[in-house]
Amino acid sequence: MLYVAYQVLNAILGGTWATENIIIAGVGIVMAGFFVIVGFLINQAKAIGRLEIGLKHCFERVKTFEDRNNVKL
């Protein structure tokens, strides 16, 4: 991000950077952001899956406990 800001300032102040370099750098930053977002979403999916399995087992244990307590003698 700092590199793109530097290029933009150089282009505005009459530096030698071409506009295409600024666009290419911006696309690179966007693509890197996509990789970060995809990694985050994969991590979230794993965490939610573990939570779902844990809650499923917890609810099964509660149901079993309730069934044992509701047995009429």
PDB file of N, CA, C, O and CB in Angstrom:
ATOM      1  N   MET A   1       0.832  -1.186   0.000  1.00  0.00           N
ATOM      2  CA  MET A   1       0.000   0.000   0.000  1.00  0.00           C
ATOM      3  C   MET A   1       0.881   1.257   0.000  1.00  0.00           C
ATOM      4  O   MET A   1       0.609   2.230  -0.703  1.00  0.00           O
ATOM      5  CB  MET A   1      -0.949  -0.006   1.218  1.00  0.00           C
ATOM      6  N   LEU A   2       1.931   1.203   0.801  1.00  0.00           N
ATOM      7  CA  LEU A   2       2.836   2.351   0.829  1.00  0.00           C
ATOM      8  C   LEU A   2       3.515   2.555  -0.522  1.00  0.00           C
ATOM      9  O   LEU A   2       3.754   3.687  -0.942  1.00  0.00           O
ATOM     10  CB  LEU A   2       3.889   2.169   1.922  1.00  0.00           C
ATOM     11  N   TYR A   3       3.821   1.456  -1.192  1.00  0.00           N
ATOM     12  CA  TYR A   3       4.458   1.536  -2.497  1.00  0.00           C
ATOM     13  C   TYR A   3       3.536   2.213  -3.509  1.00  0.00           C
ATOM     14  O   TYR A   3       3.979   3.040  -4.306  1.00  0.00           O
ATOM     15  CB  TYR A   3       4.850   0.139  -2.986  1.00  0.00           C
ATOM     16  N   VAL A   4       2.249   1.856  -3.471  1.00  0.00           N
ATOM     17  CA  VAL A   4       1.288   2.487  -4.386  1.00  0.00           C
ATOM     18  C   VAL A   4       1.143   3.956  -4.059  1.00  0.00           C
ATOM     19  O   VAL A   4       1.087   4.782  -4.970  1.00  0.00           O
ATOM     20  CB  VAL A   4      -0.083   1.790  -4.312  1.00  0.00           C
ATOM     21  N   ALA A   5       1.081   4.307  -2.786  1.00  0.00           N
ATOM     22  CA  ALA A   5       0.976   5.715  -2.403  1.00  0.00           C
ATOM     23  C   ALA A   5       2.195   6.487  -2.885  1.00  0.00           C
ATOM     24  O   ALA A   5       2.069   7.619  -3.353  1.00  0.00           O
ATOM     25  CB  ALA A   5       0.825   5.855  -0.878  1.00  0.00           C
ATOM     26  N   TYR A   6       3.364   5.887  -2.774  1.00  0.00           N
ATOM     27  CA  TYR A   6       4.592   6.529  -3.252  1.00  0.00           C
ATOM     28  C   TYR A   6       4.543   6.744  -4.758  1.00  0.00           C
ATOM     29  O   TYR A   6       4.937   7.801  -5.250  1.00  0.00           O
ATOM     30  CB  TYR A   6       5.819   5.687  -2.881  1.00  0.00           C
ATOM     31  N   GLN A   7       4.061   5.745  -5.489  1.00  0.00           N
ATOM     32  CA  GLN A   7       3.960   5.879  -6.937  1.00  0.00           C
ATOM     33  C   GLN A   7       2.970   6.973  -7.334  1.00  0.00           C
ATOM     34  O   GLN A   7       3.224   7.751  -8.254  1.00  0.00           O
ATOM     35  CB  GLN A   7       3.545   4.551  -7.558  1.00  0.00           C
ATOM     36  N   VAL A   8       1.853   7.021  -6.636  1.00  0.00           N
ATOM     37  CA  VAL A   8       0.851   8.048  -6.946  1.00  0.00           C
ATOM     38  C   VAL A   8       1.425   9.438  -6.688  1.00  0.00           C
ATOM     39  O   VAL A   8       1.260  10.339  -7.511  1.00  0.00           O
ATOM     40  CB  VAL A   8      -0.433   7.833  -6.106  1.00  0.00           C
ATOM     41  N   LEU A   9       2.088   9.615  -5.565  1.00  0.00           N
ATOM     42  CA  LEU A   9       2.695  10.917  -5.277  1.00  0.00           C
ATOM     43  C   LEU A   9       3.761  11.275  -6.299  1.00  0.00           C
ATOM     44  O   LEU A   9       3.852  12.430  -6.717  1.00  0.00           O
ATOM     45  CB  LEU A   9       3.298  10.923  -3.878  1.00  0.00           C
ATOM     46  N   ASN A  10       4.560  10.316  -6.703  1.00  0.00           N
ATOM     47  CA  ASN A  10       5.568  10.575  -7.731  1.00  0.00           C
ATOM     48  C   ASN A  10       4.920  10.967  -9.054  1.00  0.00           C
ATOM     49  O   ASN A  10       5.407  11.871  -9.734  1.00  0.00           O
ATOM     50  CB  ASN A  10       6.456   9.345  -7.927  1.00  0.00           C
ATOM     51  N   ALA A  11       3.834  10.302  -9.428  1.00  0.00           N
ATOM     52  CA  ALA A  11       3.152  10.628 -10.682  1.00  0.00           C
ATOM     53  C   ALA A  11       2.547  12.024 -10.626  1.00  0.00           C
ATOM     54  O   ALA A  11       2.593  12.763 -11.610  1.00  0.00           O
ATOM     55  CB  ALA A  11       2.060   9.593 -10.984  1.00  0.00           C
ATOM     56  N   ILE A  12       1.981  12.388  -9.476  1.00  0.00           N
ATOM     57  CA  ILE A  12       1.360  13.711  -9.331  1.00  0.00           C
ATOM     58  C   ILE A  12       2.424  14.802  -9.349  1.00  0.00           C
ATOM     59  O   ILE A  12       2.225  15.853  -9.959  1.00  0.00           O
ATOM     60  CB  ILE A  12       0.537  13.790  -8.022  1.00  0.00           C
ATOM     61  N   LEU A  13       3.539  14.563  -8.694  1.00  0.00           N
ATOM     62  CA  LEU A  13       4.586  15.577  -8.592  1.00  0.00           C
ATOM     63  C   LEU A  13       5.553  15.565  -9.769  1.00  0.00           C
ATOM     64  O   LEU A  13       6.580  16.244  -9.732  1.00  0.00           O
ATOM     65  CB  LEU A  13       5.353  15.383  -7.320  1.00  0.00           C
ATOM     66  N   GLY A  14       5.239  14.805 -10.809  1.00  0.00           N
ATOM     67  CA  GLY A  14       6.051  14.839 -12.015  1.00  0.00           C
ATOM     68  C   GLY A  14       7.186  13.847 -12.027  1.00  0.00           C
ATOM     69  O   GLY A  14       8.196  14.073 -12.693  1.00  0.00           O
ATOM     70  N   GLY A  15       7.045  12.772 -11.320  1.00  0.00           N
ATOM     71  CA  GLY A  15       8.081  11.743 -11.318  1.00  0.00           C
ATOM     72  C   GLY A  15       8.069  10.956 -12.621  1.00  0.00           C
ATOM     73  O   GLY A  15       7.345  11.292 -13.558  1.00  0.00           O
ATOM     74  N   THR A  16       8.872   9.914 -12.667  1.00  0.00           N
ATOM     75  CA  THR A  16       9.014   9.135 -13.896  1.00  0.00           C
ATOM     76  C   THR A  16       8.165   7.878 -13.914  1.00  0.00           C
ATOM     77  O   THR A  16       8.264   7.095 -14.859  1.00  0.00           O
ATOM     78  CB  THR A  16      10.447   8.763 -14.094  1.00  0.00           C
ATOM     79  N   TRP A  17       7.323   7.652 -12.892  1.00  0.00           N
ATOM     80  CA  TRP A  17       6.498   6.443 -12.859  1.00  0.00           C
ATOM     81  C   TRP A  17       5.382   6.545 -13.888  1.00  0.00           C
ATOM     82  O   TRP A  17       4.746   7.590 -14.025  1.00  0.00           O
ATOM     83  CB  TRP A  17       5.909   6.217 -11.449  1.00  0.00           C
ATOM     84  N   ALA A  18       5.151   5.470 -14.598  1.00  0.00           N
ATOM     85  CA  ALA A  18       4.069   5.432 -15.582  1.00  0.00           C
ATOM     86  C   ALA A  18       2.764   5.069 -14.890  1.00  0.00           C
ATOM     87  O   ALA A  18       2.755   4.424 -13.842  1.00  0.00           O
ATOM     88  CB  ALA A  18       4.384   4.422 -16.714  1.00  0.00           C
ATOM     89  N   THR A  19       1.677   5.490 -15.489  1.00  0.00           N
ATOM     90  CA  THR A  19       0.355   5.203 -14.925  1.00  0.00           C
ATOM     91  C   THR A  19       0.107   3.696 -14.877  1.00  0.00           C
ATOM     92  O   THR A  19      -0.550   3.207 -13.958  1.00  0.00           O
ATOM     93  CB  THR A  19      -0.750   5.898 -15.750  1.00  0.00           C
ATOM     94  N   GLU A  20       0.620   2.968 -15.843  1.00  0.00           N
ATOM     95  CA  GLU A  20       0.421   1.523 -15.868  1.00  0.00           C
ATOM     96  C   GLU A  20       1.027   0.854 -14.640  1.00  0.00           C
ATOM     97  O   GLU A  20       0.465  -0.113 -14.125  1.00  0.00           O
ATOM     98  CB  GLU A  20       1.025   0.930 -17.133  1.00  0.00           C
ATOM     99  N   ASN A  21       2.157   1.351 -14.167  1.00  0.00           N
ATOM    100  CA  ASN A  21       2.780   0.773 -12.972  1.00  0.00           C
ATOM    101  C   ASN A  21       1.880   0.941 -11.758  1.00  0.00           C
ATOM    102  O   ASN A  21       1.800   0.050 -10.913  1.00  0.00           O
ATOM    103  CB  ASN A  21       4.146   1.421 -12.706  1.00  0.00           C
ATOM    104  N   ILE A  22       1.212   2.065 -11.670  1.00  0.00           N
ATOM    105  CA  ILE A  22       0.300   2.309 -10.557  1.00  0.00           C
ATOM    106  C   ILE A  22      -0.871   1.336 -10.617  1.00  0.00           C
ATOM    107  O   ILE A  22      -1.276   0.777  -9.598  1.00  0.00           O
ATOM    108  CB  ILE A  22      -0.208   3.765 -10.576  1.00  0.00           C
ATOM    109  N   ILE A  23      -1.410   1.138 -11.813  1.00  0.00           N
ATOM    110  CA  ILE A  23      -2.550   0.228 -11.978  1.00  0.00           C
ATOM    111  C   ILE A  23      -2.121  -1.208 -11.665  1.00  0.00           C
ATOM    112  O   ILE A  23      -2.840  -1.930 -10.976  1.00  0.00           O
ATOM    113  CB  ILE A  23      -3.125   0.321 -13.422  1.00  0.00           C
ATOM    114  N   ILE A  24      -0.976  -1.619 -12.158  1.00  0.00           N
ATOM    115  CA  ILE A  24      -0.489  -2.984 -11.905  1.00  0.00           C
ATOM    116  C   ILE A  24      -0.255  -3.202 -10.413  1.00  0.00           C
ATOM    117  O   ILE A  24      -0.597  -4.258  -9.880  1.00  0.00           O
ATOM    118  CB  ILE A  24       0.816  -3.251 -12.691  1.00  0.00           C
ATOM    119  N   ALA A  25       0.318  -2.225  -9.747  1.00  0.00           N
ATOM    120  CA  ALA A  25       0.536  -2.352  -8.303  1.00  0.00           C
ATOM    121  C   ALA A  25      -0.797  -2.449  -7.567  1.00  0.00           C
ATOM    122  O   ALA A  25      -0.923  -3.225  -6.620  1.00  0.00           O
ATOM    123  CB  ALA A  25       1.353  -1.157  -7.770  1.00  0.00           C
ATOM    124  N   GLY A  26      -1.789  -1.672  -7.990  1.00  0.00           N
ATOM    125  CA  GLY A  26      -3.116  -1.730  -7.369  1.00  0.00           C
ATOM    126  C   GLY A  26      -3.762  -3.088  -7.556  1.00  0.00           C
ATOM    127  O   GLY A  26      -4.367  -3.623  -6.627  1.00  0.00           O
ATOM    128  N   VAL A  27      -3.638  -3.651  -8.752  1.00  0.00           N
ATOM    129  CA  VAL A  27      -4.182  -4.986  -9.006  1.00  0.00           C
ATOM    130  C   VAL A  27      -3.473  -6.018  -8.137  1.00  0.00           C
ATOM    131  O   VAL A  27      -4.110  -6.936  -7.620  1.00  0.00           O
ATOM    132  CB  VAL A  27      -4.046  -5.356 -10.498  1.00  0.00           C
ATOM    133  N   GLY A  28      -2.162  -5.874  -7.972  1.00  0.00           N
ATOM    134  CA  GLY A  28      -1.424  -6.790  -7.105  1.00  0.00           C
ATOM    135  C   GLY A  28      -1.903  -6.743  -5.667  1.00  0.00           C
ATOM    136  O   GLY A  28      -2.022  -7.773  -5.005  1.00  0.00           O
ATOM    137  N   ILE A  29      -2.177  -5.540  -5.194  1.00  0.00           N
ATOM    138  CA  ILE A  29      -2.680  -5.400  -3.822  1.00  0.00           C
ATOM    139  C   ILE A  29      -4.057  -6.032  -3.680  1.00  0.00           C
ATOM    140  O   ILE A  29      -4.342  -6.685  -2.676  1.00  0.00           O
ATOM    141  CB  ILE A  29      -2.737  -3.920  -3.415  1.00  0.00           C
ATOM    142  N   VAL A  30      -4.915  -5.841  -4.683  1.00  0.00           N
ATOM    143  CA  VAL A  30      -6.251  -6.441  -4.637  1.00  0.00           C
ATOM    144  C   VAL A  30      -6.156  -7.963  -4.645  1.00  0.00           C
ATOM    145  O   VAL A  30      -6.864  -8.633  -3.894  1.00  0.00           O
ATOM    146  CB  VAL A  30      -7.106  -5.955  -5.825  1.00  0.00           C
ATOM    147  N   MET A  31      -5.282  -8.512  -5.493  1.00  0.00           N
ATOM    148  CA  MET A  31      -5.123  -9.969  -5.541  1.00  0.00           C
ATOM    149  C   MET A  31      -4.578 -10.514  -4.224  1.00  0.00           C
ATOM    150  O   MET A  31      -5.020 -11.568  -3.765  1.00  0.00           O
ATOM    151  CB  MET A  31      -4.194 -10.364  -6.692  1.00  0.00           C
ATOM    152  N   ALA A  32      -3.635  -9.819  -3.616  1.00  0.00           N
ATOM    153  CA  ALA A  32      -3.111 -10.250  -2.313  1.00  0.00           C
ATOM    154  C   ALA A  32      -4.220 -10.222  -1.268  1.00  0.00           C
ATOM    155  O   ALA A  32      -4.291 -11.098  -0.406  1.00  0.00           O
ATOM    156  CB  ALA A  32      -1.931  -9.348  -1.869  1.00  0.00           C
ATOM    157  N   GLY A  33      -5.081  -9.217  -1.350  1.00  0.00           N
ATOM    158  CA  GLY A  33      -6.223  -9.142  -0.433  1.00  0.00           C
ATOM    159  C   GLY A  33      -7.156 -10.327  -0.598  1.00  0.00           C
ATOM    160  O   GLY A  33      -7.683 -10.847   0.386  1.00  0.00           O
ATOM    161  N   PHE A  34      -7.366 -10.760  -1.844  1.00  0.00           N
ATOM    162  CA  PHE A  34      -8.211 -11.930  -2.083  1.00  0.00           C
ATOM    163  C   PHE A  34      -7.629 -13.169  -1.421  1.00  0.00           C
ATOM    164  O   PHE A  34      -8.362 -13.956  -0.822  1.00  0.00           O
ATOM    165  CB  PHE A  34      -8.384 -12.170  -3.584  1.00  0.00           C
ATOM    166  N   PHE A  35      -6.307 -13.351  -1.524  1.00  0.00           N
ATOM    167  CA  PHE A  35      -5.692 -14.513  -0.898  1.00  0.00           C
ATOM    168  C   PHE A  35      -5.854 -14.462   0.618  1.00  0.00           C
ATOM    169  O   PHE A  35      -6.084 -15.491   1.254  1.00  0.00           O
ATOM    170  CB  PHE A  35      -4.209 -14.597  -1.269  1.00  0.00           C
ATOM    171  N   VAL A  36      -5.739 -13.289   1.190  1.00  0.00           N
ATOM    172  CA  VAL A  36      -5.914 -13.149   2.638  1.00  0.00           C
ATOM    173  C   VAL A  36      -7.350 -13.457   3.024  1.00  0.00           C
ATOM    174  O   VAL A  36      -7.593 -14.153   4.010  1.00  0.00           O
ATOM    175  CB  VAL A  36      -5.529 -11.731   3.103  1.00  0.00           C
ATOM    176  N   ILE A  37      -8.307 -12.944   2.253  1.00  0.00           N
ATOM    177  CA  ILE A  37      -9.723 -13.173   2.552  1.00  0.00           C
ATOM    178  C   ILE A  37     -10.069 -14.652   2.423  1.00  0.00           C
ATOM    179  O   ILE A  37     -10.795 -15.192   3.258  1.00  0.00           O
ATOM    180  CB  ILE A  37     -10.613 -12.338   1.618  1.00  0.00           C
ATOM    181  N   VAL A  38      -9.558 -15.310   1.384  1.00  0.00           N
ATOM    182  CA  VAL A  38      -9.845 -16.739   1.194  1.00  0.00           C
ATOM    183  C   VAL A  38      -9.275 -17.549   2.360  1.00  0.00           C
ATOM    184  O   VAL A  38      -9.942 -18.451   2.867  1.00  0.00           O
ATOM    185  CB  VAL A  38      -9.255 -17.244  -0.154  1.00  0.00           C
ATOM    186  N   GLY A  39      -8.068 -17.241   2.783  1.00  0.00           N
ATOM    187  CA  GLY A  39      -7.486 -17.942   3.923  1.00  0.00           C
ATOM    188  C   GLY A  39      -8.306 -17.739   5.191  1.00  0.00           C
ATOM    189  O   GLY A  39      -8.506 -18.670   5.971  1.00  0.00           O
ATOM    190  N   PHE A  40      -8.778 -16.512   5.384  1.00  0.00           N
ATOM    191  CA  PHE A  40      -9.607 -16.219   6.553  1.00  0.00           C
ATOM    192  C   PHE A  40     -10.914 -17.007   6.499  1.00  0.00           C
ATOM    193  O   PHE A  40     -11.350 -17.553   7.513  1.00  0.00           O
ATOM    194  CB  PHE A  40      -9.898 -14.711   6.642  1.00  0.00           C
ATOM    195  N   LEU A  41     -11.539 -17.068   5.327  1.00  0.00           N
ATOM    196  CA  LEU A  41     -12.803 -17.792   5.200  1.00  0.00           C
ATOM    197  C   LEU A  41     -12.625 -19.293   5.415  1.00  0.00           C
ATOM    198  O   LEU A  41     -13.486 -19.942   6.009  1.00  0.00           O
ATOM    199  CB  LEU A  41     -13.417 -17.536   3.831  1.00  0.00           C
ATOM    200  N   ILE A  42     -11.510 -19.846   4.934  1.00  0.00           N
ATOM    201  CA  ILE A  42     -11.242 -21.269   5.164  1.00  0.00           C
ATOM    202  C   ILE A  42     -11.072 -21.528   6.657  1.00  0.00           C
ATOM    203  O   ILE A  42     -11.593 -22.515   7.177  1.00  0.00           O
ATOM    204  CB  ILE A  42      -9.979 -21.727   4.386  1.00  0.00           C
ATOM    205  N   ASN A  43     -10.349 -20.653   7.346  1.00  0.00           N
ATOM    206  CA  ASN A  43     -10.160 -20.799   8.786  1.00  0.00           C
ATOM    207  C   ASN A  43     -11.493 -20.687   9.527  1.00  0.00           C
ATOM    208  O   ASN A  43     -11.747 -21.443  10.466  1.00  0.00           O
ATOM    209  CB  ASN A  43      -9.176 -19.742   9.303  1.00  0.00           C
ATOM    210  N   GLN A  44     -12.332 -19.759   9.114  1.00  0.00           N
ATOM    211  CA  GLN A  44     -13.641 -19.603   9.754  1.00  0.00           C
ATOM    212  C   GLN A  44     -14.507 -20.832   9.537  1.00  0.00           C
ATOM    213  O   GLN A  44     -15.214 -21.263  10.448  1.00  0.00           O
ATOM    214  CB  GLN A  44     -14.353 -18.362   9.219  1.00  0.00           C
ATOM    215  N   ALA A  45     -14.459 -21.404   8.330  1.00  0.00           N
ATOM    216  CA  ALA A  45     -15.253 -22.608   8.040  1.00  0.00           C
ATOM    217  C   ALA A  45     -14.820 -23.768   8.921  1.00  0.00           C
ATOM    218  O   ALA A  45     -15.662 -24.521   9.411  1.00  0.00           O
ATOM    219  CB  ALA A  45     -15.123 -23.000   6.558  1.00  0.00           C
ATOM    220  N   LYS A  46     -13.517 -23.922   9.129  1.00  0.00           N
ATOM    221  CA  LYS A  46     -13.022 -24.990  10.007  1.00  0.00           C
ATOM    222  C   LYS A  46     -13.500 -24.778  11.439  1.00  0.00           C
ATOM    223  O   LYS A  46     -13.936 -25.720  12.102  1.00  0.00           O
ATOM    224  CB  LYS A  46     -11.482 -25.054   9.967  1.00  0.00           C
ATOM    225  N   ALA A  47     -13.416 -23.537  11.910  1.00  0.00           N
ATOM    226  CA  ALA A  47     -13.828 -23.246  13.290  1.00  0.00           C
ATOM    227  C   ALA A  47     -15.321 -23.475  13.476  1.00  0.00           C
ATOM    228  O   ALA A  47     -15.745 -24.020  14.495  1.00  0.00           O
ATOM    229  CB  ALA A  47     -13.470 -21.800  13.666  1.00  0.00           C
ATOM    230  N   ILE A  48     -16.113 -23.066  12.508  1.00  0.00           N
ATOM    231  CA  ILE A  48     -17.563 -23.256  12.610  1.00  0.00           C
ATOM    232  C   ILE A  48     -17.901 -24.739  12.552  1.00  0.00           C
ATOM    233  O   ILE A  48     -18.811 -25.190  13.247  1.00  0.00           O
ATOM    234  CB  ILE A  48     -18.299 -22.492  11.483  1.00  0.00           C
ATOM    235  N   GLY A  49     -17.180 -25.507  11.732  1.00  0.00           N
ATOM    236  CA  GLY A  49     -17.403 -26.958  11.674  1.00  0.00           C
ATOM    237  C   GLY A  49     -17.110 -27.624  13.003  1.00  0.00           C
ATOM    238  O   GLY A  49     -17.873 -28.480  13.452  1.00  0.00           O
ATOM    239  N   ARG A  50     -16.004 -27.238  13.641  1.00  0.00           N
ATOM    240  CA  ARG A  50     -15.678 -27.804  14.961  1.00  0.00           C
ATOM    241  C   ARG A  50     -16.744 -27.422  15.984  1.00  0.00           C
ATOM    242  O   ARG A  50     -17.135 -28.241  16.816  1.00  0.00           O
ATOM    243  CB  ARG A  50     -14.287 -27.318  15.435  1.00  0.00           C
ATOM    244  N   LEU A  51     -17.209 -26.180  15.920  1.00  0.00           N
ATOM    245  CA  LEU A  51     -18.246 -25.727  16.857  1.00  0.00           C
ATOM    246  C   LEU A  51     -19.542 -26.490  16.640  1.00  0.00           C
ATOM    247  O   LEU A  51     -20.209 -26.871  17.601  1.00  0.00           O
ATOM    248  CB  LEU A  51     -18.493 -24.218  16.704  1.00  0.00           C
ATOM    249  N   GLU A  52     -19.903 -26.715  15.376  1.00  0.00           N
ATOM    250  CA  GLU A  52     -21.135 -27.437  15.066  1.00  0.00           C
ATOM    251  C   GLU A  52     -21.080 -28.865  15.582  1.00  0.00           C
ATOM    252  O   GLU A  52     -22.052 -29.361  16.153  1.00  0.00           O
ATOM    253  CB  GLU A  52     -21.390 -27.436  13.563  1.00  0.00           C
ATOM    254  N   ILE A  53     -19.950 -29.525  15.384  1.00  0.00           N
ATOM    255  CA  ILE A  53     -19.809 -30.908  15.863  1.00  0.00           C
ATOM    256  C   ILE A  53     -19.859 -30.948  17.385  1.00  0.00           C
ATOM    257  O   ILE A  53     -20.506 -31.820  17.965  1.00  0.00           O
ATOM    258  CB  ILE A  53     -18.486 -31.533  15.356  1.00  0.00           C
ATOM    259  N   GLY A  54     -19.176 -30.003  18.033  1.00  0.00           N
ATOM    260  CA  GLY A  54     -19.197 -29.964  19.499  1.00  0.00           C
ATOM    261  C   GLY A  54     -20.592 -29.715  20.047  1.00  0.00           C
ATOM    262  O   GLY A  54     -20.994 -30.343  21.027  1.00  0.00           O
ATOM    263  N   LEU A  55     -21.332 -28.809  19.429  1.00  0.00           N
ATOM    264  CA  LEU A  55     -22.701 -28.541  19.887  1.00  0.00           C
ATOM    265  C   LEU A  55     -23.617 -29.723  19.633  1.00  0.00           C
ATOM    266  O   LEU A  55     -24.513 -30.002  20.430  1.00  0.00           O
ATOM    267  CB  LEU A  55     -23.259 -27.302  19.200  1.00  0.00           C
ATOM    268  N   LYS A  56     -23.396 -30.420  18.523  1.00  0.00           N
ATOM    269  CA  LYS A  56     -24.222 -31.590  18.221  1.00  0.00           C
ATOM    270  C   LYS A  56     -24.049 -32.645  19.305  1.00  0.00           C
ATOM    271  O   LYS A  56     -25.030 -33.205  19.795  1.00  0.00           O
ATOM    272  CB  LYS A  56     -23.859 -32.175  16.837  1.00  0.00           C
ATOM    273  N   HIS A  57     -22.792 -32.918  19.682  1.00  0.00           N
ATOM    274  CA  HIS A  57     -22.536 -33.893  20.743  1.00  0.00           C
ATOM    275  C   HIS A  57     -23.096 -33.412  22.088  1.00  0.00           C
ATOM    276  O   HIS A  57     -23.618 -34.202  22.875  1.00  0.00           O
ATOM    277  CB  HIS A  57     -21.026 -34.158  20.866  1.00  0.00           C
ATOM    278  N   CYS A  58     -22.980 -32.139  22.328  1.00  0.00           N
ATOM    279  CA  CYS A  58     -23.502 -31.588  23.588  1.00  0.00           C
ATOM    280  C   CYS A  58     -25.018 -31.759  23.671  1.00  0.00           C
ATOM    281  O   CYS A  58     -25.545 -32.171  24.704  1.00  0.00           O
ATOM    282  CB  CYS A  58     -23.131 -30.094  23.719  1.00  0.00           C
ATOM    283  N   PHE A  59     -25.714 -31.442  22.581  1.00  0.00           N
ATOM    284  CA  PHE A  59     -27.175 -31.580  22.577  1.00  0.00           C
ATOM    285  C   PHE A  59     -27.600 -33.041  22.675  1.00  0.00           C
ATOM    286  O   PHE A  59     -28.619 -33.352  23.291  1.00  0.00           O
ATOM    287  CB  PHE A  59     -27.763 -30.952  21.313  1.00  0.00           C
ATOM    288  N   GLU A  60     -26.822 -33.939  22.068  1.00  0.00           N
ATOM    289  CA  GLU A  60     -27.132 -35.368  22.188  1.00  0.00           C
ATOM    290  C   GLU A  60     -26.991 -35.836  23.632  1.00  0.00           C
ATOM    291  O   GLU A  60     -27.805 -36.622  24.118  1.00  0.00           O
ATOM    292  CB  GLU A  60     -26.215 -36.197  21.273  1.00  0.00           C
ATOM    293  N   ARG A  61     -25.952 -35.349  24.316  1.00  0.00           N
ATOM    294  CA  ARG A  61     -25.757 -35.733  25.717  1.00  0.00           C
ATOM    295  C   ARG A  61     -26.881 -35.179  26.591  1.00  0.00           C
ATOM    296  O   ARG A  61     -27.354 -35.861  27.500  1.00  0.00           O
ATOM    297  CB  ARG A  61     -24.392 -35.233  26.230  1.00  0.00           C
ATOM    298  N   VAL A  62     -27.312 -33.937  26.318  1.00  0.00           N
ATOM    299  CA  VAL A  62     -28.409 -33.350  27.093  1.00  0.00           C
ATOM    300  C   VAL A  62     -29.684 -34.136  26.856  1.00  0.00           C
ATOM    301  O   VAL A  62     -30.433 -34.402  27.795  1.00  0.00           O
ATOM    302  CB  VAL A  62     -28.616 -31.864  26.723  1.00  0.00           C
ATOM    303  N   LYS A  63     -29.940 -34.511  25.605  1.00  0.00           N
ATOM    304  CA  LYS A  63     -31.143 -35.281  25.301  1.00  0.00           C
ATOM    305  C   LYS A  63     -31.113 -36.632  25.993  1.00  0.00           C
ATOM    306  O   LYS A  63     -32.129 -37.075  26.528  1.00  0.00           O
ATOM    307  CB  LYS A  63     -31.293 -35.468  23.793  1.00  0.00           C
ATOM    308  N   THR A  64     -29.954 -37.299  25.992  1.00  0.00           N
ATOM    309  CA  THR A  64     -29.818 -38.585  26.671  1.00  0.00           C
ATOM    310  C   THR A  64     -30.058 -38.424  28.167  1.00  0.00           C
ATOM    311  O   THR A  64     -30.742 -39.241  28.784  1.00  0.00           O
ATOM    312  CB  THR A  64     -28.427 -39.188  26.416  1.00  0.00           C
ATOM    313  N   PHE A  65     -29.499 -37.376  28.741  1.00  0.00           N
ATOM    314  CA  PHE A  65     -29.684 -37.116  30.162  1.00  0.00           C
ATOM    315  C   PHE A  65     -31.153 -36.862  30.482  1.00  0.00           C
ATOM    316  O   PHE A  65     -31.668 -37.366  31.480  1.00  0.00           O
ATOM    317  CB  PHE A  65     -28.834 -35.925  30.601  1.00  0.00           C
ATOM    318  N   GLU A  66     -31.827 -36.082  29.639  1.00  0.00           N
ATOM    319  CA  GLU A  66     -33.250 -35.805  29.859  1.00  0.00           C
ATOM    320  C   GLU A  66     -34.082 -37.070  29.715  1.00  0.00           C
ATOM    321  O   GLU A  66     -35.024 -37.284  30.477  1.00  0.00           O
ATOM    322  CB  GLU A  66     -33.748 -34.738  28.878  1.00  0.00           C
ATOM    323  N   ASP A  67     -33.738 -37.915  28.737  1.00  0.00           N
ATOM    324  CA  ASP A  67     -34.486 -39.164  28.548  1.00  0.00           C
ATOM    325  C   ASP A  67     -34.338 -40.076  29.753  1.00  0.00           C
ATOM    326  O   ASP A  67     -35.299 -40.732  30.154  1.00  0.00           O
ATOM    327  CB  ASP A  67     -34.013 -39.888  27.284  1.00  0.00           C
ATOM    328  N   ARG A  68     -33.138 -40.127  30.338  1.00  0.00           N
ATOM    329  CA  ARG A  68     -32.931 -40.970  31.518  1.00  0.00           C
ATOM    330  C   ARG A  68     -33.733 -40.436  32.708  1.00  0.00           C
ATOM    331  O   ARG A  68     -34.235 -41.220  33.514  1.00  0.00           O
ATOM    332  CB  ARG A  68     -31.428 -41.042  31.875  1.00  0.00           C
ATOM    333  N   ASN A  69     -33.856 -39.118  32.823  1.00  0.00           N
ATOM    334  CA  ASN A  69     -34.588 -38.558  33.957  1.00  0.00           C
ATOM    335  C   ASN A  69     -36.098 -38.627  33.770  1.00  0.00           C
ATOM    336  O   ASN A  69     -36.841 -38.522  34.746  1.00  0.00           O
ATOM    337  CB  ASN A  69     -34.172 -37.127  34.179  1.00  0.00           C
ATOM    338  N   ASN A  70     -36.558 -38.797  32.556  1.00  0.00           N
ATOM    339  CA  ASN A  70     -38.011 -38.843  32.297  1.00  0.00           C
ATOM    340  C   ASN A  70     -38.576 -40.245  32.297  1.00  0.00           C
ATOM    341  O   ASN A  70     -39.768 -40.427  32.054  1.00  0.00           O
ATOM    342  CB  ASN A  70     -38.321 -38.196  30.979  1.00  0.00           C
ATOM    343  N   VAL A  71     -37.751 -41.238  32.563  1.00  0.00           N
ATOM    344  CA  VAL A  71     -38.233 -42.614  32.604  1.00  0.00           C
ATOM    345  C   VAL A  71     -39.103 -42.770  33.844  1.00  0.00           C
ATOM    346  O   VAL A  71     -38.689 -42.457  34.960  1.00  0.00           O
ATOM    347  CB  VAL A  71     -37.045 -43.639  32.610  1.00  0.00           C
ATOM    348  N   LYS A  72     -40.345 -43.274  33.614  1.00  0.00           N
ATOM    349  CA  LYS A  72     -41.260 -43.475  34.745  1.00  0.00           C
ATOM    350  C   LYS A  72     -41.025 -44.852  35.345  1.00  0.00           C
ATOM    351  O   LYS A  72     -40.906 -45.849  34.632  1.00  0.00           O
ATOM    352  CB  LYS A  72     -42.744 -43.319  34.300  1.00  0.00           C
ATOM    353  N   LEU A  73     -40.962 -44.885  36.648  1.00  0.00           N
ATOM    354  CA  LEU A  73     -40.732 -46.161  37.355  1.00  0.00           C
ATOM    355  C   LEU A  73     -42.004 -46.858  37.662  1.00  0.00           C
ATOM    356  O   LEU A  73     -41.989 -47.939  38.251  1.00  0.00           O
ATOM    357  CB  LEU A  73     -39.972 -45.944  38.629  1.00  0.00           C
TER     358      LEU A  73
END
